[in-house]
Amino acid sequence: MVTATHEVSLRLFQEHPEALAPVFEALGLPPPVKTDFHELSPDTTEIRPMERRADTVLM
């Protein structure tokens, strides 16, 4: 069941991916800026007859 908290988290990272900066810093990576990201298709279907969908995919 999708909750409001789940949806808010998705929207936060979709609209403000720079909020992930502390994670990058903890990994010793340079912090990202919003222009470093673009959204990809959330369709993660494989050749096998199993469908998976991600809520957010950033690159």
C-alpha positions as a Markdown table, in Angstrom:
| # | Residue | x | y | z |
|---|---|---|---|---|
| 1 | Met | 0.0 | 0.0 | 0.0 |
| 2 | Val | 1.4 | 3.4 | -1.0 |
| 3 | Thr | 1.5 | 5.9 | 1.8 |
| 4 | Ala | 1.7 | 9.7 | 1.8 |
| 5 | Thr | 5.2 | 9.5 | 3.4 |
| 6 | His | 6.3 | 7.2 | 0.5 |
| 7 | Glu | 4.9 | 9.6 | -2.1 |
| 8 | Val | 6.4 | 12.7 | -0.4 |
| 9 | Ser | 9.8 | 11.0 | -0.4 |
| 10 | Leu | 9.5 | 10.2 | -4.1 |
| 11 | Arg | 8.5 | 13.8 | -5.0 |
| 12 | Leu | 11.3 | 15.2 | -2.8 |
| 13 | Phe | 14.1 | 13.3 | -4.7 |
| 14 | Gln | 12.4 | 13.7 | -8.1 |
| 15 | Glu | 12.1 | 17.5 | -7.7 |
| 16 | His | 15.1 | 18.1 | -5.5 |
| 17 | Pro | 17.8 | 15.4 | -6.2 |
| 18 | Glu | 20.4 | 17.7 | -4.6 |
| 19 | Ala | 18.8 | 16.6 | -1.3 |
| 20 | Leu | 20.9 | 13.4 | -1.8 |
| 21 | Ala | 24.1 | 15.5 | -1.2 |
| 22 | Pro | 24.7 | 14.1 | 2.3 |
| 23 | Val | 24.6 | 10.5 | 1.0 |
| 24 | Phe | 27.2 | 11.4 | -1.7 |
| 25 | Glu | 29.4 | 13.2 | 0.8 |
| 26 | Ala | 29.2 | 10.1 | 3.1 |
| 27 | Leu | 30.5 | 8.0 | 0.2 |
| 28 | Gly | 33.3 | 10.4 | -0.5 |
| 29 | Leu | 31.8 | 11.6 | -3.8 |
| 30 | Pro | 31.3 | 15.2 | -4.9 |
| 31 | Pro | 27.9 | 16.4 | -4.0 |
| 32 | Pro | 25.5 | 16.5 | -7.0 |
| 33 | Val | 23.7 | 19.6 | -8.4 |
| 34 | Lys | 20.2 | 19.5 | -9.8 |
| 35 | Thr | 21.5 | 19.8 | -13.4 |
| 36 | Asp | 23.5 | 16.5 | -12.9 |
| 37 | Phe | 20.2 | 14.5 | -12.9 |
| 38 | His | 17.5 | 13.5 | -15.3 |
| 39 | Glu | 14.7 | 11.1 | -14.8 |
| 40 | Leu | 14.6 | 7.8 | -16.6 |
| 41 | Ser | 11.7 | 5.5 | -17.3 |
| 42 | Pro | 10.6 | 3.7 | -14.1 |
| 43 | Asp | 9.8 | 0.6 | -16.2 |
| 44 | Thr | 12.2 | -2.2 | -15.0 |
| 45 | Thr | 10.6 | -5.0 | -16.9 |
| 46 | Glu | 13.0 | -7.8 | -17.8 |
| 47 | Ile | 12.9 | -10.4 | -20.6 |
| 48 | Arg | 11.6 | -12.9 | -18.2 |
| 49 | Pro | 7.8 | -12.6 | -17.6 |
| 50 | Met | 8.2 | -10.6 | -14.4 |
| 51 | Glu | 7.4 | -6.9 | -14.2 |
| 52 | Arg | 9.0 | -4.5 | -11.8 |
| 53 | Arg | 8.5 | -0.8 | -11.6 |
| 54 | Ala | 10.7 | 1.6 | -9.7 |
| 55 | Asp | 9.2 | 4.7 | -8.2 |
| 56 | Thr | 12.1 | 6.9 | -9.2 |
| 57 | Val | 15.1 | 6.4 | -11.5 |
| 58 | Leu | 17.7 | 9.1 | -11.7 |
| 59 | Met | 20.9 | 9.1 | -13.7 |
